[in-house]
Amino acid sequence: RLLWAHKRTVQRWEAGTMRPTGAALALLTLVKRRGIQILT
């Protein structure tokens, strides 16, 4: 929910059938570097 992505999209990322791009990739990179608390 915090990533503003559809549930199915996240499931595809996790399964490896789809990769995040653009803004989603940038946001995930930021969360990886600074932690999920950056979104709250």
mmCIF entry with sequence, helices, sheets and N, C-alpha, C, O atoms, coordinates in Angstrom:
data_MODEL
# 
_entry.id   MODEL 
# 
_entity.id                         1 
_entity.type                       polymer 
_entity.pdbx_number_of_molecules   1 
# 
_entity_poly.entity_id                      1 
_entity_poly.type                           'polypeptide(L)' 
_entity_poly.nstd_linkage                   no 
_entity_poly.nstd_monomer                   no 
_entity_poly.pdbx_seq_one_letter_code       RLLWAHKRTVQRWEAGTMRPTGAALALLTLVKRRGIQILT 
_entity_poly.pdbx_seq_one_letter_code_can   RLLWAHKRTVQRWEAGTMRPTGAALALLTLVKRRGIQILT 
_entity_poly.pdbx_strand_id                 A 
# 
loop_
_entity_poly_seq.entity_id 
_entity_poly_seq.num 
_entity_poly_seq.mon_id 
_entity_poly_seq.hetero 
1 1  ARG n 
1 2  LEU n 
1 3  LEU n 
1 4  TRP n 
1 5  ALA n 
1 6  HIS n 
1 7  LYS n 
1 8  ARG n 
1 9  THR n 
1 10 VAL n 
1 11 GLN n 
1 12 ARG n 
1 13 TRP n 
1 14 GLU n 
1 15 ALA n 
1 16 GLY n 
1 17 THR n 
1 18 MET n 
1 19 ARG n 
1 20 PRO n 
1 21 THR n 
1 22 GLY n 
1 23 ALA n 
1 24 ALA n 
1 25 LEU n 
1 26 ALA n 
1 27 LEU n 
1 28 LEU n 
1 29 THR n 
1 30 LEU n 
1 31 VAL n 
1 32 LYS n 
1 33 ARG n 
1 34 ARG n 
1 35 GLY n 
1 36 ILE n 
1 37 GLN n 
1 38 ILE n 
1 39 LEU n 
1 40 THR n 
# 
_struct_asym.id          A 
_struct_asym.entity_id   1 
# 
loop_
_struct_conf.conf_type_id 
_struct_conf.id 
_struct_conf.pdbx_PDB_helix_id 
_struct_conf.beg_label_comp_id 
_struct_conf.beg_label_asym_id 
_struct_conf.beg_label_seq_id 
_struct_conf.pdbx_beg_PDB_ins_code 
_struct_conf.end_label_comp_id 
_struct_conf.end_label_asym_id 
_struct_conf.end_label_seq_id 
_struct_conf.pdbx_end_PDB_ins_code 
_struct_conf.beg_auth_comp_id 
_struct_conf.beg_auth_asym_id 
_struct_conf.beg_auth_seq_id 
_struct_conf.end_auth_comp_id 
_struct_conf.end_auth_asym_id 
_struct_conf.end_auth_seq_id 
_struct_conf.pdbx_PDB_helix_class 
_struct_conf.details 
_struct_conf.pdbx_PDB_helix_length 
HELX_P HELX_P1 AA1 LYS A 7  ? ALA A 15 ? LYS A 7  ALA A 15 1 ? 9  
HELX_P HELX_P2 AA2 GLY A 22 ? ARG A 34 ? GLY A 22 ARG A 34 1 ? 13 
HELX_P HELX_P3 AA3 ILE A 36 ? LEU A 39 ? ILE A 36 LEU A 39 5 ? 4  
# 
_struct_conf_type.id          HELX_P 
_struct_conf_type.criteria    ? 
_struct_conf_type.reference   ? 
# 
loop_
_atom_site.group_PDB 
_atom_site.id 
_atom_site.type_symbol 
_atom_site.label_atom_id 
_atom_site.label_alt_id 
_atom_site.label_comp_id 
_atom_site.label_asym_id 
_atom_site.label_entity_id 
_atom_site.label_seq_id 
_atom_site.pdbx_PDB_ins_code 
_atom_site.Cartn_x 
_atom_site.Cartn_y 
_atom_site.Cartn_z 
_atom_site.occupancy 
_atom_site.B_iso_or_equiv 
_atom_site.pdbx_formal_charge 
_atom_site.auth_seq_id 
_atom_site.auth_comp_id 
_atom_site.auth_asym_id 
_atom_site.auth_atom_id 
_atom_site.pdbx_PDB_model_num 
ATOM 1   N N  . ARG A 1 1  ? 0.796  -1.207  0.000   1.00 0.00 ? 1  ARG A N  1 
ATOM 2   C CA . ARG A 1 1  ? 0.000  0.000   0.000   1.00 0.00 ? 1  ARG A CA 1 
ATOM 3   C C  . ARG A 1 1  ? 0.832  1.262   0.000   1.00 0.00 ? 1  ARG A C  1 
ATOM 4   O O  . ARG A 1 1  ? 0.481  2.239   -0.661  1.00 0.00 ? 1  ARG A O  1 
ATOM 5   N N  . LEU A 1 2  ? 1.906  1.254   0.718   1.00 0.00 ? 2  LEU A N  1 
ATOM 6   C CA . LEU A 1 2  ? 2.733  2.458   0.796   1.00 0.00 ? 2  LEU A CA 1 
ATOM 7   C C  . LEU A 1 2  ? 3.405  2.797   -0.525  1.00 0.00 ? 2  LEU A C  1 
ATOM 8   O O  . LEU A 1 2  ? 3.830  3.934   -0.729  1.00 0.00 ? 2  LEU A O  1 
ATOM 9   N N  . LEU A 1 3  ? 3.504  1.830   -1.416  1.00 0.00 ? 3  LEU A N  1 
ATOM 10  C CA . LEU A 1 3  ? 4.185  2.088   -2.686  1.00 0.00 ? 3  LEU A CA 1 
ATOM 11  C C  . LEU A 1 3  ? 3.242  2.549   -3.789  1.00 0.00 ? 3  LEU A C  1 
ATOM 12  O O  . LEU A 1 3  ? 3.695  2.838   -4.896  1.00 0.00 ? 3  LEU A O  1 
ATOM 13  N N  . TRP A 1 4  ? 1.966  2.623   -3.518  1.00 0.00 ? 4  TRP A N  1 
ATOM 14  C CA . TRP A 1 4  ? 0.974  3.085   -4.495  1.00 0.00 ? 4  TRP A CA 1 
ATOM 15  C C  . TRP A 1 4  ? 0.999  2.261   -5.770  1.00 0.00 ? 4  TRP A C  1 
ATOM 16  O O  . TRP A 1 4  ? 0.826  2.792   -6.867  1.00 0.00 ? 4  TRP A O  1 
ATOM 17  N N  . ALA A 1 5  ? 1.213  0.974   -5.623  1.00 0.00 ? 5  ALA A N  1 
ATOM 18  C CA . ALA A 1 5  ? 1.233  0.063   -6.770  1.00 0.00 ? 5  ALA A CA 1 
ATOM 19  C C  . ALA A 1 5  ? 0.120  -0.962  -6.595  1.00 0.00 ? 5  ALA A C  1 
ATOM 20  O O  . ALA A 1 5  ? -0.249 -1.312  -5.474  1.00 0.00 ? 5  ALA A O  1 
ATOM 21  N N  . HIS A 1 6  ? -0.402 -1.433  -7.705  1.00 0.00 ? 6  HIS A N  1 
ATOM 22  C CA . HIS A 1 6  ? -1.432 -2.461  -7.642  1.00 0.00 ? 6  HIS A CA 1 
ATOM 23  C C  . HIS A 1 6  ? -0.857 -3.740  -7.039  1.00 0.00 ? 6  HIS A C  1 
ATOM 24  O O  . HIS A 1 6  ? 0.317  -4.061  -7.221  1.00 0.00 ? 6  HIS A O  1 
ATOM 25  N N  . LYS A 1 7  ? -1.703 -4.451  -6.328  1.00 0.00 ? 7  LYS A N  1 
ATOM 26  C CA . LYS A 1 7  ? -1.280 -5.695  -5.678  1.00 0.00 ? 7  LYS A CA 1 
ATOM 27  C C  . LYS A 1 7  ? -0.702 -6.671  -6.702  1.00 0.00 ? 7  LYS A C  1 
ATOM 28  O O  . LYS A 1 7  ? 0.328  -7.299  -6.457  1.00 0.00 ? 7  LYS A O  1 
ATOM 29  N N  . ARG A 1 8  ? -1.362 -6.792  -7.832  1.00 0.00 ? 8  ARG A N  1 
ATOM 30  C CA . ARG A 1 8  ? -0.911 -7.736  -8.866  1.00 0.00 ? 8  ARG A CA 1 
ATOM 31  C C  . ARG A 1 8  ? 0.462  -7.337  -9.420  1.00 0.00 ? 8  ARG A C  1 
ATOM 32  O O  . ARG A 1 8  ? 1.289  -8.197  -9.720  1.00 0.00 ? 8  ARG A O  1 
ATOM 33  N N  . THR A 1 9  ? 0.692  -6.049  -9.550  1.00 0.00 ? 9  THR A N  1 
ATOM 34  C CA . THR A 1 9  ? 1.986  -5.568  -10.032 1.00 0.00 ? 9  THR A CA 1 
ATOM 35  C C  . THR A 1 9  ? 3.096  -5.972  -9.075  1.00 0.00 ? 9  THR A C  1 
ATOM 36  O O  . THR A 1 9  ? 4.144  -6.459  -9.499  1.00 0.00 ? 9  THR A O  1 
ATOM 37  N N  . VAL A 1 10 ? 2.867  -5.769  -7.785  1.00 0.00 ? 10 VAL A N  1 
ATOM 38  C CA . VAL A 1 10 ? 3.862  -6.137  -6.773  1.00 0.00 ? 10 VAL A CA 1 
ATOM 39  C C  . VAL A 1 10 ? 4.089  -7.646  -6.790  1.00 0.00 ? 10 VAL A C  1 
ATOM 40  O O  . VAL A 1 10 ? 5.224  -8.105  -6.655  1.00 0.00 ? 10 VAL A O  1 
ATOM 41  N N  . GLN A 1 11 ? 3.024  -8.412  -6.955  1.00 0.00 ? 11 GLN A N  1 
ATOM 42  C CA . GLN A 1 11 ? 3.161  -9.866  -7.029  1.00 0.00 ? 11 GLN A CA 1 
ATOM 43  C C  . GLN A 1 11 ? 4.026  -10.268 -8.223  1.00 0.00 ? 11 GLN A C  1 
ATOM 44  O O  . GLN A 1 11 ? 4.829  -11.195 -8.120  1.00 0.00 ? 11 GLN A O  1 
ATOM 45  N N  . ARG A 1 12 ? 3.871  -9.586  -9.339  1.00 0.00 ? 12 ARG A N  1 
ATOM 46  C CA . ARG A 1 12 ? 4.684  -9.879  -10.526 1.00 0.00 ? 12 ARG A CA 1 
ATOM 47  C C  . ARG A 1 12 ? 6.143  -9.504  -10.298 1.00 0.00 ? 12 ARG A C  1 
ATOM 48  O O  . ARG A 1 12 ? 7.044  -10.216 -10.742 1.00 0.00 ? 12 ARG A O  1 
ATOM 49  N N  . TRP A 1 13 ? 6.381  -8.391  -9.609  1.00 0.00 ? 13 TRP A N  1 
ATOM 50  C CA . TRP A 1 13 ? 7.762  -8.021  -9.270  1.00 0.00 ? 13 TRP A CA 1 
ATOM 51  C C  . TRP A 1 13 ? 8.389  -9.110  -8.416  1.00 0.00 ? 13 TRP A C  1 
ATOM 52  O O  . TRP A 1 13 ? 9.518  -9.534  -8.661  1.00 0.00 ? 13 TRP A O  1 
ATOM 53  N N  . GLU A 1 14 ? 7.642  -9.559  -7.407  1.00 0.00 ? 14 GLU A N  1 
ATOM 54  C CA . GLU A 1 14 ? 8.160  -10.569 -6.485  1.00 0.00 ? 14 GLU A CA 1 
ATOM 55  C C  . GLU A 1 14 ? 8.397  -11.906 -7.185  1.00 0.00 ? 14 GLU A C  1 
ATOM 56  O O  . GLU A 1 14 ? 9.340  -12.625 -6.853  1.00 0.00 ? 14 GLU A O  1 
ATOM 57  N N  . ALA A 1 15 ? 7.543  -12.235 -8.150  1.00 0.00 ? 15 ALA A N  1 
ATOM 58  C CA . ALA A 1 15 ? 7.675  -13.498 -8.875  1.00 0.00 ? 15 ALA A CA 1 
ATOM 59  C C  . ALA A 1 15 ? 8.765  -13.430 -9.943  1.00 0.00 ? 15 ALA A C  1 
ATOM 60  O O  . ALA A 1 15 ? 9.191  -14.461 -10.463 1.00 0.00 ? 15 ALA A O  1 
ATOM 61  N N  . GLY A 1 16 ? 9.210  -12.232 -10.265 1.00 0.00 ? 16 GLY A N  1 
ATOM 62  C CA . GLY A 1 16 ? 10.241 -12.072 -11.277 1.00 0.00 ? 16 GLY A CA 1 
ATOM 63  C C  . GLY A 1 16 ? 9.718  -12.054 -12.699 1.00 0.00 ? 16 GLY A C  1 
ATOM 64  O O  . GLY A 1 16 ? 10.507 -12.091 -13.643 1.00 0.00 ? 16 GLY A O  1 
ATOM 65  N N  . THR A 1 17 ? 8.400  -11.996 -12.876 1.00 0.00 ? 17 THR A N  1 
ATOM 66  C CA . THR A 1 17 ? 7.828  -11.959 -14.218 1.00 0.00 ? 17 THR A CA 1 
ATOM 67  C C  . THR A 1 17 ? 7.741  -10.541 -14.766 1.00 0.00 ? 17 THR A C  1 
ATOM 68  O O  . THR A 1 17 ? 7.447  -10.341 -15.944 1.00 0.00 ? 17 THR A O  1 
ATOM 69  N N  . MET A 1 18 ? 7.994  -9.571  -13.919 1.00 0.00 ? 18 MET A N  1 
ATOM 70  C CA . MET A 1 18 ? 7.949  -8.171  -14.311 1.00 0.00 ? 18 MET A CA 1 
ATOM 71  C C  . MET A 1 18 ? 8.933  -7.414  -13.432 1.00 0.00 ? 18 MET A C  1 
ATOM 72  O O  . MET A 1 18 ? 9.120  -7.775  -12.270 1.00 0.00 ? 18 MET A O  1 
ATOM 73  N N  . ARG A 1 19 ? 9.560  -6.378  -13.960 1.00 0.00 ? 19 ARG A N  1 
ATOM 74  C CA . ARG A 1 19 ? 10.507 -5.579  -13.175 1.00 0.00 ? 19 ARG A CA 1 
ATOM 75  C C  . ARG A 1 19 ? 9.994  -4.152  -13.062 1.00 0.00 ? 19 ARG A C  1 
ATOM 76  O O  . ARG A 1 19 ? 9.435  -3.619  -14.020 1.00 0.00 ? 19 ARG A O  1 
ATOM 77  N N  . PRO A 1 20 ? 10.177 -3.527  -11.903 1.00 0.00 ? 20 PRO A N  1 
ATOM 78  C CA . PRO A 1 20 ? 9.761  -2.134  -11.759 1.00 0.00 ? 20 PRO A CA 1 
ATOM 79  C C  . PRO A 1 20 ? 10.618 -1.230  -12.644 1.00 0.00 ? 20 PRO A C  1 
ATOM 80  O O  . PRO A 1 20 ? 11.799 -1.497  -12.865 1.00 0.00 ? 20 PRO A O  1 
ATOM 81  N N  . THR A 1 21 ? 10.006 -0.160  -13.146 1.00 0.00 ? 21 THR A N  1 
ATOM 82  C CA . THR A 1 21 ? 10.715 0.806   -13.982 1.00 0.00 ? 21 THR A CA 1 
ATOM 83  C C  . THR A 1 21 ? 10.324 2.217   -13.559 1.00 0.00 ? 21 THR A C  1 
ATOM 84  O O  . THR A 1 21 ? 9.406  2.403   -12.761 1.00 0.00 ? 21 THR A O  1 
ATOM 85  N N  . GLY A 1 22 ? 11.006 3.178   -14.083 1.00 0.00 ? 22 GLY A N  1 
ATOM 86  C CA . GLY A 1 22 ? 10.659 4.575   -13.884 1.00 0.00 ? 22 GLY A CA 1 
ATOM 87  C C  . GLY A 1 22 ? 10.551 4.985   -12.430 1.00 0.00 ? 22 GLY A C  1 
ATOM 88  O O  . GLY A 1 22 ? 11.440 4.719   -11.621 1.00 0.00 ? 22 GLY A O  1 
ATOM 89  N N  . ALA A 1 23 ? 9.435  5.643   -12.112 1.00 0.00 ? 23 ALA A N  1 
ATOM 90  C CA . ALA A 1 23 ? 9.211  6.167   -10.765 1.00 0.00 ? 23 ALA A CA 1 
ATOM 91  C C  . ALA A 1 23 ? 9.163  5.053   -9.724  1.00 0.00 ? 23 ALA A C  1 
ATOM 92  O O  . ALA A 1 23 ? 9.661  5.224   -8.612  1.00 0.00 ? 23 ALA A O  1 
ATOM 93  N N  . ALA A 1 24 ? 8.567  3.915   -10.074 1.00 0.00 ? 24 ALA A N  1 
ATOM 94  C CA . ALA A 1 24 ? 8.484  2.802   -9.123  1.00 0.00 ? 24 ALA A CA 1 
ATOM 95  C C  . ALA A 1 24 ? 9.878  2.295   -8.768  1.00 0.00 ? 24 ALA A C  1 
ATOM 96  O O  . ALA A 1 24 ? 10.159 2.002   -7.606  1.00 0.00 ? 24 ALA A O  1 
ATOM 97  N N  . LEU A 1 25 ? 10.739 2.192   -9.755  1.00 0.00 ? 25 LEU A N  1 
ATOM 98  C CA . LEU A 1 25 ? 12.105 1.738   -9.508  1.00 0.00 ? 25 LEU A CA 1 
ATOM 99  C C  . LEU A 1 25 ? 12.857 2.741   -8.639  1.00 0.00 ? 25 LEU A C  1 
ATOM 100 O O  . LEU A 1 25 ? 13.581 2.353   -7.722  1.00 0.00 ? 25 LEU A O  1 
ATOM 101 N N  . ALA A 1 26 ? 12.687 4.017   -8.924  1.00 0.00 ? 26 ALA A N  1 
ATOM 102 C CA . ALA A 1 26 ? 13.349 5.055   -8.126  1.00 0.00 ? 26 ALA A CA 1 
ATOM 103 C C  . ALA A 1 26 ? 12.876 5.013   -6.679  1.00 0.00 ? 26 ALA A C  1 
ATOM 104 O O  . ALA A 1 26 ? 13.682 5.134   -5.757  1.00 0.00 ? 26 ALA A O  1 
ATOM 105 N N  . LEU A 1 27 ? 11.573 4.841   -6.476  1.00 0.00 ? 27 LEU A N  1 
ATOM 106 C CA . LEU A 1 27 ? 11.018 4.788   -5.128  1.00 0.00 ? 27 LEU A CA 1 
ATOM 107 C C  . LEU A 1 27 ? 11.509 3.556   -4.376  1.00 0.00 ? 27 LEU A C  1 
ATOM 108 O O  . LEU A 1 27 ? 11.869 3.650   -3.203  1.00 0.00 ? 27 LEU A O  1 
ATOM 109 N N  . LEU A 1 28 ? 11.527 2.416   -5.035  1.00 0.00 ? 28 LEU A N  1 
ATOM 110 C CA . LEU A 1 28 ? 12.016 1.192   -4.396  1.00 0.00 ? 28 LEU A CA 1 
ATOM 111 C C  . LEU A 1 28 ? 13.496 1.293   -4.046  1.00 0.00 ? 28 LEU A C  1 
ATOM 112 O O  . LEU A 1 28 ? 13.928 0.786   -3.011  1.00 0.00 ? 28 LEU A O  1 
ATOM 113 N N  . THR A 1 29 ? 14.263 1.938   -4.896  1.00 0.00 ? 29 THR A N  1 
ATOM 114 C CA . THR A 1 29 ? 15.687 2.143   -4.614  1.00 0.00 ? 29 THR A CA 1 
ATOM 115 C C  . THR A 1 29 ? 15.866 3.023   -3.390  1.00 0.00 ? 29 THR A C  1 
ATOM 116 O O  . THR A 1 29 ? 16.713 2.752   -2.539  1.00 0.00 ? 29 THR A O  1 
ATOM 117 N N  . LEU A 1 30 ? 15.066 4.078   -3.303  1.00 0.00 ? 30 LEU A N  1 
ATOM 118 C CA . LEU A 1 30 ? 15.123 4.974   -2.147  1.00 0.00 ? 30 LEU A CA 1 
ATOM 119 C C  . LEU A 1 30 ? 14.760 4.235   -0.861  1.00 0.00 ? 30 LEU A C  1 
ATOM 120 O O  . LEU A 1 30 ? 15.422 4.406   0.163   1.00 0.00 ? 30 LEU A O  1 
ATOM 121 N N  . VAL A 1 31 ? 13.718 3.421   -0.912  1.00 0.00 ? 31 VAL A N  1 
ATOM 122 C CA . VAL A 1 31 ? 13.302 2.638   0.256   1.00 0.00 ? 31 VAL A CA 1 
ATOM 123 C C  . VAL A 1 31 ? 14.401 1.653   0.649   1.00 0.00 ? 31 VAL A C  1 
ATOM 124 O O  . VAL A 1 31 ? 14.657 1.448   1.835   1.00 0.00 ? 31 VAL A O  1 
ATOM 125 N N  . LYS A 1 32 ? 15.045 1.048   -0.336  1.00 0.00 ? 32 LYS A N  1 
ATOM 126 C CA . LYS A 1 32 ? 16.127 0.100   -0.041  1.00 0.00 ? 32 LYS A CA 1 
ATOM 127 C C  . LYS A 1 32 ? 17.288 0.799   0.667   1.00 0.00 ? 32 LYS A C  1 
ATOM 128 O O  . LYS A 1 32 ? 17.881 0.251   1.597   1.00 0.00 ? 32 LYS A O  1 
ATOM 129 N N  . ARG A 1 33 ? 17.602 2.001   0.222   1.00 0.00 ? 33 ARG A N  1 
ATOM 130 C CA . ARG A 1 33 ? 18.738 2.733   0.799   1.00 0.00 ? 33 ARG A CA 1 
ATOM 131 C C  . ARG A 1 33 ? 18.431 3.349   2.158   1.00 0.00 ? 33 ARG A C  1 
ATOM 132 O O  . ARG A 1 33 ? 19.276 3.335   3.054   1.00 0.00 ? 33 ARG A O  1 
ATOM 133 N N  . ARG A 1 34 ? 17.224 3.892   2.314   1.00 0.00 ? 34 ARG A N  1 
ATOM 134 C CA . ARG A 1 34 ? 16.916 4.661   3.528   1.00 0.00 ? 34 ARG A CA 1 
ATOM 135 C C  . ARG A 1 34 ? 15.896 4.012   4.451   1.00 0.00 ? 34 ARG A C  1 
ATOM 136 O O  . ARG A 1 34 ? 15.689 4.479   5.571   1.00 0.00 ? 34 ARG A O  1 
ATOM 137 N N  . GLY A 1 35 ? 15.256 2.939   3.992   1.00 0.00 ? 35 GLY A N  1 
ATOM 138 C CA . GLY A 1 35 ? 14.276 2.241   4.820   1.00 0.00 ? 35 GLY A CA 1 
ATOM 139 C C  . GLY A 1 35 ? 12.851 2.680   4.535   1.00 0.00 ? 35 GLY A C  1 
ATOM 140 O O  . GLY A 1 35 ? 12.609 3.774   4.024   1.00 0.00 ? 35 GLY A O  1 
ATOM 141 N N  . ILE A 1 36 ? 11.919 1.811   4.875   1.00 0.00 ? 36 ILE A N  1 
ATOM 142 C CA . ILE A 1 36 ? 10.502 2.037   4.590   1.00 0.00 ? 36 ILE A CA 1 
ATOM 143 C C  . ILE A 1 36 ? 9.952  3.256   5.315   1.00 0.00 ? 36 ILE A C  1 
ATOM 144 O O  . ILE A 1 36 ? 8.978  3.858   4.862   1.00 0.00 ? 36 ILE A O  1 
ATOM 145 N N  . GLN A 1 37 ? 10.566 3.628   6.439   1.00 0.00 ? 37 GLN A N  1 
ATOM 146 C CA . GLN A 1 37 ? 10.069 4.761   7.217   1.00 0.00 ? 37 GLN A CA 1 
ATOM 147 C C  . GLN A 1 37 ? 10.132 6.067   6.436   1.00 0.00 ? 37 GLN A C  1 
ATOM 148 O O  . GLN A 1 37 ? 9.491  7.043   6.823   1.00 0.00 ? 37 GLN A O  1 
ATOM 149 N N  . ILE A 1 38 ? 10.882 6.104   5.359   1.00 0.00 ? 38 ILE A N  1 
ATOM 150 C CA . ILE A 1 38 ? 10.953 7.320   4.553   1.00 0.00 ? 38 ILE A CA 1 
ATOM 151 C C  . ILE A 1 38 ? 9.599  7.656   3.918   1.00 0.00 ? 38 ILE A C  1 
ATOM 152 O O  . ILE A 1 38 ? 9.359  8.800   3.534   1.00 0.00 ? 38 ILE A O  1 
ATOM 153 N N  . LEU A 1 39 ? 8.720  6.661   3.808   1.00 0.00 ? 39 LEU A N  1 
ATOM 154 C CA . LEU A 1 39 ? 7.412  6.869   3.194   1.00 0.00 ? 39 LEU A CA 1 
ATOM 155 C C  . LEU A 1 39 ? 6.341  7.317   4.180   1.00 0.00 ? 39 LEU A C  1 
ATOM 156 O O  . LEU A 1 39 ? 5.243  7.693   3.770   1.00 0.00 ? 39 LEU A O  1 
ATOM 157 N N  . THR A 1 40 ? 6.641  7.281   5.448   1.00 0.00 ? 40 THR A N  1 
ATOM 158 C CA . THR A 1 40 ? 5.618  7.642   6.438   1.00 0.00 ? 40 THR A CA 1 
ATOM 159 C C  . THR A 1 40 ? 5.833  9.025   6.993   1.00 0.00 ? 40 THR A C  1 
ATOM 160 O O  . THR A 1 40 ? 5.059  9.479   7.837   1.00 0.00 ? 40 THR A O  1 
# 
